[in-house]
């Protein structure tokens, strides 16, 4: 098995082409939706994927955020980025307890190997260094995505951060107590 290197993303180890080989593909068959105050799993099918232009646009956004001081962490195999996570400030919430887990992805061939868990723990460490009490996650509502977040210990957010919730109205608003 290839050695996985985890490190903070910087302008020195990440560039506009760093996501060129990244495979975001996810075949969604069921999504969670809140109906009458209860979460229901519904048959909603589509394919989520990033084309090269989308990967490069996201890489530029990551670089811009890193240069602005937002911490991001990556997982590399033989110099190829295979997973990443990024926090986005400033803190928010009634007590400024939250920091946004803005990006969190593992390339398709590397899912199910614990890479996401390791990256999530790096994000938690980074959030603690920023004095946050909780991660806030506006998460994709796909069945598999929700299962992964719940396995990490995430729960429904106590306080909804409407600027994020309105951007993606089908997302599930989660949090993780640090």
N, C-alpha and C positions, 0 to 999 in steps of 0.2 A: 504494500500500500504506500502511496506517495506521502511524503512528509508535508504536513500542513503548517504554514507559518502564519501566526496571528500577529498583527501589528496595527498601530494607529495609522490611519490614512493621512498622508501629507502630500504636498505638491511635489515632493521628491520621489515618492513611490506610486503615484497615481496621476494619470493624465487623461486627456479627452478620448483616448483610444482604449483605456483600461477595461471598459465593459464590452469591447467588440466581440469577444468570444463568450460572453455571458449568456446563458440560456434561461430566460425568465419564464418560459412556457408553463402554463397551468391549464389543464382541461377541467373546467368547472362543470359539475353536474347538479349540485345542490347548494343552496345558499340559505343562510339564516335571515329571517325577517321578523320584526316585532309586529304581531297582530293582536289587537285587543289586549295589549299589555303583556302578552306571552311570546316567548321566542318559539318560532316554528320553522322547521326545515322544509324548504320548498324546492320543487324540481325546476331549477333555473340553470340552463346550460349555455355555456359559451367558452371560448378559448381566450385566455389572457396571454399576450405575448408582446415582446418588444422587438421592433425591427431595428436595423443598424442606426438609423437616424434617431430613433427614440433612445437607444442605448447611449449614443454620443451626447444627446441633449441632457440626459440624466447624469452622465459623467461630468459635464460642464457645471451642472447644478451642484453636484457634490463638491467639486473643486471650489466653486464660489463660496459655498457654505463653510468649507474647511478653512479657506482664507479669511473668512469672517469670524473664525474662532469656534465654530461648532465642532465638537469631537465626532470623529467617525473612525471605525475600526474595520479591518479587512482580514480575509483569510485567503492565502495564496498557496497554490501548488505549482511548483516549477515556474515561478514568476507570473502565473496567470491568476487573476482575481477570481475566486470561486464563491465568495460570499462577502456581504458587507452590512453594516449597521451604522446609522447616523442619528445623533441627537440634534435637536434644533431648539435654540433658546429664543427669547428669554423664558424664565419660569413663569407659570401662570396658575390660576386658581385663586380661590378666596384667600388662601394663606400663602400663595406662591409655592405650593407644594409640588406642582407637576413640572416635568420637562417632557417635551414631545419626542417620542421615538419615531422620527420622521421617515426613516428608510430602514428596511430590514428584509434582505433577500439572500437566498442561497441558490446557486445555479443548479438547474435540474439534475444533471448527472451526480451531484454531490449531496442531494437531499437524503435525509434518513441516516446520516452518519454522525450526528452530534455536532456538526459545524454550527448550525443555527443556535443551539444551546450555548456553545462556547462564545459566540458573538453576542448573544443576549447578555451573558454574564459580563462581558467587557463593557457593554452599554450601561449595565447597572453600576459597574465600578465608575465609569465616567460620569454618570448622573449623580452618584454620591459625592464625587469630587466637586461637582457644581452645587452641592448642598440641597439637591432636590430630595423630596421624601418619597415621590412616586414617579414611575414612568407613565406617560399618557400615550395610548395607542389608538389611532383611528384605523381599525383593521379591516381588511378585506373580509367579506362575510361568507366566503366559500367554506364548505364543511371541513375540508382538510386544514385550511388556514386557522379556523377557530379551534380545531382539535389541537393544533400545534401550540397556539397561545395558551389554551387552558392547561396543556401538559406542562408549560413553563410556570404556571401558577397565576396567570393573568385572570382577572375578574372584571365584570361589568363596572364601568367607571361610576364612582359615587357622584361626581360633578361633571356634567357635560361641558366641553369647551366648544361652544357653538361656531367659532370661526373655522375649526377643523371639521366639525360634524356637517356643516352646510356645504363644504366643498365636495364631500362624498356622502350623500344622504343614505346610501345603502351600506356604508361601513358600520361596523359595530364598534362602539366606543368602550375601550378597555383601559384598565390601569394595572400596575404592578407595584405593590408596596415594597420599597427598598428597605 
